[in-house]
Amino acid sequence: MRDPARILVVDDVADNVEILRMRLESLGYEVVVAVDGEQALAVAREALPDLILLDIMMPKIDGLEVVRQLKADTSLPFIPVILVTAKAGQKDVIAGLDAGGDDYLTKPIDHGALVARVRAMLRIKALHDQVETQRGELATRVGEQVEELERVGRLRRFLAPQLAQAIISAGDEKMLENHRREIVAMFCDLRGFTGFSETAEPEDIMALLAEYHGAIGPLIRKYEGTLDRFTGDGMLVFFNDPLPCPDAPDRAARLALEMRDAVAALSVGWNRRGHRLGFGIGMAQGYATLGRIGFEDRFDYTAIGAVVNLAARLCAEAADGQVLVSGRLAAAVEDVADVEDLGERELRGMARPMAVANLQKLKG
């Protein structure tokens, strides 16, 4: 509502208009006028007054029809209407209120009654506008929160929940755009899964994968690794991106060893069911290009580079229960884990032999 409030006075008698104008302007209100029903509708839509004092008995369109049209116009904001007429009978009052009037004044107009009713209607107008503003703000906040939940949901496809929430809270997803950074990449998969899947029933395969993912998924969240993708029994996890972590090698080593032990515990039950499956992990440290790939309806976040290929080759080389790591990563975690040096090995797809080590257990 404006300050001062704008009031539209509608009456086909010029003297009545002038009296109301003088009284209202003396109270500090802004006054606009109309002399018949048609003009009242036009001025109301153009000036959007905060209150209308509307005479009922007018040529062309009477006051009752004017108020009906105003109240039916959904493009207009809420505008209280005080009907002004010489007719003071109960039927006339009821007819005016039924048409949409909010209050009633009879002629000749008592100054005290005019002031009281105008102030009361303007208070209602102010409260209504306040509620509308709050409703709009609430709708905006709800929309923002829904959008945030959707963004968090998308990010949680590949990030630990706490990392997804941190990115959303920062209000900036630029860190997900293509960039280059040093990471620790981890590949892992089940040994013998291809043969198992060729002979097992689909229901057994899905049940086993559910157990497998259910055991290692919470560990990935625990160490805040970024899950790139599932490929059946295999997965790629990396550390130090999209949010930096200075202890990425330590986190990766601890995660790998906990994953190895968790799957070893599962394999006891698998063996009893006749499923001969092992578990291997390969990890490497180095630089990669990272960012989102995909299209409008489906984006993934991935890492591309030699370090990812090396981790994949080490995973393929690992025997059941082994955590094979590159020489660089072995040096970075030697303070937290016992490392067995395996020397240099020829790895498929690598141009030269690579230093390889096996993580055995955490120290202490």
C-alpha positions in Angstrom: 0.0 0.0 0.0 1.2 3.5 -0.8 2.2 6.1 1.8 0.1 8.3 1.7 -2.8 6.0 0.6 -4.5 6.7 -2.7 -8.3 6.9 -2.5 -10.6 6.9 -5.5 -13.8 8.9 -5.0 -16.7 8.1 -7.4 -19.9 10.2 -7.5 -21.8 11.9 -10.3 -22.5 14.9 -8.1 -19.6 17.4 -8.3 -20.4 18.9 -4.9 -20.3 15.5 -3.2 -16.9 14.7 -4.9 -15.5 18.1 -3.7 -16.6 17.6 -0.1 -15.0 14.1 0.1 -11.9 15.3 -1.7 -11.4 18.2 0.8 -12.0 16.0 3.8 -9.7 13.2 2.7 -6.9 15.5 1.5 -7.0 17.3 4.9 -6.2 13.9 6.4 -3.2 13.6 4.2 -4.5 11.1 1.6 -4.0 11.3 -2.1 -7.4 11.6 -4.0 -8.4 10.7 -7.5 -11.9 11.0 -8.8 -14.4 9.6 -11.3 -17.9 10.9 -12.2 -19.7 7.7 -13.4 -19.4 4.0 -13.4 -17.5 3.6 -16.7 -14.9 6.1 -15.6 -14.6 4.5 -12.2 -13.7 1.2 -13.8 -11.1 2.8 -16.1 -9.5 4.9 -13.3 -9.4 2.0 -10.9 -7.5 -0.2 -13.4 -5.1 2.6 -14.2 -4.5 4.3 -10.8 -4.9 1.1 -8.7 -6.1 3.0 -5.6 -5.8 1.6 -2.1 -9.4 2.3 -1.3 -12.6 3.3 -3.3 -15.5 5.4 -2.0 -18.2 4.4 -4.5 -21.6 6.1 -4.9 -24.3 3.5 -5.8 -26.8 5.7 -7.7 -25.0 6.7 -10.9 -25.7 6.9 -14.7 -24.4 4.4 -17.3 -23.2 1.8 -14.8 -24.5 1.9 -11.2 -22.2 1.4 -8.2 -23.4 -2.2 -7.6 -22.3 -3.3 -11.1 -19.0 -1.4 -10.8 -18.1 -3.2 -7.6 -19.1 -6.6 -9.1 -16.8 -6.0 -12.0 -14.0 -4.8 -9.9 -14.2 -7.8 -7.5 -14.4 -10.2 -10.5 -11.3 -8.8 -12.2 -8.5 -11.1 -11.1 -5.8 -8.8 -12.6 -6.5 -6.2 -9.9 -5.1 -6.4 -6.5 -7.4 -6.4 -3.5 -9.0 -3.0 -3.2 -11.6 -2.4 -0.4 -14.7 -0.6 -1.5 -16.9 1.6 0.8 -20.3 2.0 -0.8 -21.8 5.5 -0.4 -25.5 6.1 -0.8 -28.6 7.8 0.5 -30.4 4.5 0.7 -30.0 3.2 4.3 -32.6 0.4 4.3 -31.5 -3.0 5.4 -32.2 -4.5 1.9 -30.0 -1.9 0.3 -27.2 -2.6 2.7 -27.5 -6.3 2.1 -27.6 -5.8 -1.7 -24.4 -3.7 -1.6 -22.5 -6.1 0.6 -23.6 -9.1 -1.6 -22.4 -7.3 -4.7 -18.9 -7.1 -3.1 -18.8 -4.0 -1.1 -16.6 -4.1 2.1 -18.4 -1.4 4.1 -21.3 1.1 3.9 -21.6 4.9 4.4 -25.0 6.8 4.2 -25.5 10.3 3.0 -25.2 12.9 4.4 -21.8 11.6 5.4 -20.8 12.1 9.0 -17.2 13.2 9.2 -16.3 11.0 12.1 -17.9 7.9 10.5 -16.0 8.7 7.3 -12.6 8.9 9.1 -13.2 5.7 11.1 -14.3 3.6 8.1 -11.5 4.9 5.8 -8.9 4.1 8.5 -10.4 0.7 9.1 -10.5 -0.2 5.4 -6.9 1.0 4.9 -5.7 -1.1 7.8 -7.3 -4.1 6.2 -5.7 -3.2 2.9 -2.3 -2.9 4.6 -2.6 -6.2 6.3 -3.8 -7.9 3.1 -0.8 -6.5 1.2 1.6 -7.6 4.0 0.2 -11.2 3.8 0.5 -11.1 0.0 4.1 -10.0 0.2 4.9 -12.7 2.8 3.1 -15.3 0.6 5.2 -14.3 -2.4 8.4 -14.4 -0.3 7.4 -17.8 1.0 6.7 -19.1 -2.5 10.1 -17.8 -3.6 11.9 -19.4 -0.7 10.1 -22.7 -1.3 11.0 -22.6 -4.9 14.6 -21.9 -4.0 14.6 -24.8 -1.5 13.1 -27.2 -4.1 15.7 -26.1 -6.6 18.4 -26.6 -4.0 17.1 -30.1 -3.2 17.1 -31.0 -6.9 20.7 -29.7 -7.2 21.8 -31.7 -4.2 20.1 -34.7 -5.5 21.9 -34.4 -8.8 25.3 -33.9 -7.1 24.7 -36.8 -4.7 24.8 -39.1 -7.7 28.6 -38.8 -7.7 29.5 -36.9 -4.5 29.4 -37.7 -0.8 26.3 -36.0 0.7 28.4 -33.6 2.8 30.4 -32.6 -0.3 27.2 -32.0 -2.3 25.8 -29.9 0.4 29.0 -27.9 0.7 28.9 -27.1 -3.0 25.3 -26.0 -2.8 25.9 -23.9 0.3 28.7 -22.1 -1.5 26.2 -21.2 -4.2 28.8 -21.8 -6.9 29.1 -24.8 -9.2 32.0 -23.4 -11.2 34.2 -26.0 -9.4 32.4 -28.6 -11.5 33.5 -27.1 -14.8 36.4 -28.6 -16.6 39.7 -28.1 -14.8 43.0 -29.9 -14.1 44.0 -31.1 -10.6 46.1 -33.7 -8.9 44.0 -36.6 -7.6 44.2 -40.1 -6.2 42.2 -42.4 -8.5 40.9 -45.8 -7.3 39.5 -48.6 -9.4 38.0 -51.8 -7.8 36.1 -54.8 -8.9 35.2 -58.4 -8.1 37.5 -61.2 -9.3 35.6 -63.9 -11.2 32.5 -61.8 -11.6 32.3 -62.3 -15.4 32.2 -66.0 -15.0 29.7 -65.8 -12.2 27.3 -63.6 -14.1 27.4 -65.9 -17.1 26.0 -68.8 -15.1 24.1 -67.3 -12.2 20.4 -66.4 -12.2 19.8 -62.6 -12.7 18.1 -62.5 -9.3 21.2 -63.9 -7.6 23.4 -61.4 -9.5 21.3 -58.5 -8.4 21.2 -59.7 -4.8 25.0 -60.1 -4.6 25.6 -56.7 -6.1 23.2 -55.2 -3.6 25.2 -56.7 -0.8 28.5 -55.6 -2.3 27.4 -52.0 -3.0 25.7 -51.9 0.4 29.0 -52.7 2.1 31.3 -50.4 0.3 29.0 -47.5 -0.5 28.9 -46.2 3.1 32.7 -46.4 3.3 33.0 -44.2 0.2 30.8 -41.7 2.0 32.7 -42.0 5.2 36.0 -41.0 3.5 34.3 -38.4 1.3 35.4 -39.9 -2.0 33.9 -38.8 -5.3 32.1 -41.7 -6.9 32.6 -41.5 -10.7 30.5 -44.4 -11.8 29.4 -48.0 -11.4 30.2 -50.5 -14.1 28.5 -53.6 -12.8 30.9 -54.9 -10.1 33.5 -52.2 -10.8 33.7 -48.6 -9.8 35.9 -45.6 -10.0 36.4 -43.3 -6.9 38.8 -40.4 -6.7 40.0 -37.9 -4.0 40.9 -34.3 -3.9 38.2 -33.2 -6.3 35.8 -31.4 -6.7 36.6 -30.2 -3.1 40.4 -30.2 -2.3 41.5 -32.4 0.6 45.2 -32.3 1.7 45.2 -35.8 3.0 43.8 -37.5 -0.2 46.5 -40.3 -0.3 45.7 -41.2 3.4 42.0 -41.2 2.8 42.3 -43.4 -0.3 44.6 -45.9 1.5 42.3 -46.1 4.5 39.2 -46.5 2.3 40.9 -49.2 0.1 41.9 -51.3 3.1 38.5 -51.1 4.8 36.8 -52.0 1.5 39.1 -55.0 1.1 38.2 -56.2 4.6 34.5 -55.5 4.1 34.3 -57.6 0.9 36.4 -60.3 2.5 33.8 -60.7 5.1 31.0 -60.8 2.5 32.9 -63.5 0.5 32.6 -66.0 3.4 28.8 -66.0 2.8 29.2 -66.0 -1.0 31.5 -69.0 -0.8 28.9 -70.9 1.2 26.4 -70.2 -1.6 28.9 -71.5 -4.2 30.0 -68.1 -5.5 33.8 -68.0 -5.8 34.5 -64.3 -6.0 37.5 -62.2 -5.0 38.2 -58.5 -4.8 41.0 -56.3 -6.2 41.9 -52.6 -6.0 44.2 -50.4 -8.0 45.2 -46.9 -7.1 47.4 -44.2 -8.5 48.2 -40.5 -7.9 48.7 -37.9 -10.6 47.1 -35.1 -12.6 43.8 -35.5 -14.4 41.2 -33.3 -16.2 37.9 -33.3 -14.4 34.5 -31.9 -15.1 30.9 -32.7 -16.1 30.1 -34.7 -19.2 26.7 -35.5 -20.7 23.7 -33.6 -21.9 20.9 -31.5 -20.5 18.9 -34.3 -18.9 21.8 -36.4 -17.7 25.2 -35.2 -16.4 28.0 -37.2 -14.8 31.2 -36.0 -13.2 34.4 -37.7 -14.3 38.1 -37.7 -14.4 40.2 -38.3 -17.5 43.9 -38.8 -17.8 46.8 -41.2 -17.5 46.4 -41.5 -13.7 42.9 -43.0 -14.2 44.2 -45.4 -16.8 47.1 -46.5 -14.5 44.6 -47.1 -11.6 42.5 -49.2 -13.9 45.5 -51.3 -15.1 46.7 -51.8 -11.5 43.2 -53.0 -10.6 43.2 -55.5 -13.5 46.6 -56.7 -12.3 45.6 -57.1 -8.6 44.9 -60.6 -7.2 42.2 -61.3 -4.7 42.8 -59.2 -1.6 45.5 -57.1 -3.2 45.6 -53.3 -3.2 48.1 -52.4 -5.9 49.3 -48.8 -5.9 51.7 -46.8 -8.1 55.1 -46.0 -6.8 54.3 -42.4 -6.2 51.2 -43.2 -4.2 53.1 -45.8 -2.2 55.7 -43.2 -1.1 52.8 -40.8 -0.1 51.2 -43.3 2.2 54.2 -45.1 3.7 53.6 -43.3 7.0 50.1 -44.7 7.5 50.3 -48.1 5.9 52.6 -51.0 5.5 53.7 -51.1 1.8 55.2 -54.1 0.0 57.4 -53.1 -2.9 56.7 -55.3 -5.9 59.2 -53.6 -8.2 58.5 -52.6 -11.8 55.8 -54.3 -13.8 54.7 -54.3 -17.4 51.1 -53.1 -17.5 48.8 -53.4 -20.5 48.5 -50.1 -22.2 51.4 -48.4 -20.4 54.3 -47.4 -22.6 57.0 -48.3 -20.0 57.3 -50.5 -16.9 55.7 -48.9 -13.8 56.7 -49.1 -10.1 54.1 -51.1 -8.2 53.5 -51.7 -4.5 50.9 -53.6 -2.5 49.2 -52.0 0.5 49.0 -54.6 3.3 47.6 -53.0 6.4 47.4 -49.7 8.3 50.2 -49.0 10.8 49.5 -48.9 14.5 
